[in-house]
């Protein structure tokens, strides 16, 4: 019987979500770079321009979805890279929950930032 | 017929001389992934200056003198930041192109030519990066 080589848990669905988010991010990351470097240029950035984009609900929704998918894809990727390096046991659990905590902080701060532009609450 | 063998630690970088194209693709994908996730945290931290900016006076915002605009303008005026942005583009483009390659291979498409598609990803990344340099450097001098 061949060994189970994947770093993903057998029967889990994280590998599938890593690929679903990848397919979404391929398009949105390319769009993000194109819009913010080629349509608008780096030396033309202002709060008002960012605000004008973020006040459009479709753009705000896309950026929130971008934040969540990129955070999941990136953090899950880091976790799997560390598991591939041989991370096991208590250290693996500690790294997992540290990454979960870092993700929550990033998501909260990202949503607050988007809300600041969109005119929604920044919570605190 | 399946067989069992010990291939050692999966990411044993000490064996880099033995690596084939597919292994290099895998390592580049990991490396670019680390850079991108690191940048994501930095990016949100810098963009967070929009939070205090949003409560500044309308006159300050209209004059583009708010904390967000001045922070971004100050960063973008540094040549080293512009050069790092070109590097970020190269990293992102490779991760996107190699990611597409991986998605296709996962779907059973192009496994036989996975080494050629890796070389194509590298060449296309180089071409897109070089072609983007003028846009990324514009206004830095």
Interface residues (C-beta under 8 A of the other chain):
Chain A: X1 X2 X3 X5 X7 X19 X22 X23 X25 X26 X29 X30 X33 X37 X38 X41 X42 X43 X44 X45 X46 X47 X48 X50 X67 X70 X71 X74 X75 X77 X78 X81 X84 X85 X86 X102 X106 X109 X110 X112 X113 X116 X117 X119 X122
Chain B: X2 X3 X4 X9 X10 X11 X30 X33 X34 X36 X37 X40 X41 X44 X45 X47 X48 X50 X51 X53 X54 X61 X62 X64 X66 X68 X69 X72 X73 X76 X77 X82 X85 X89 X92 X96 X99 X100 X102 X103 X106 X132 X135 X136 X138 X139 X140
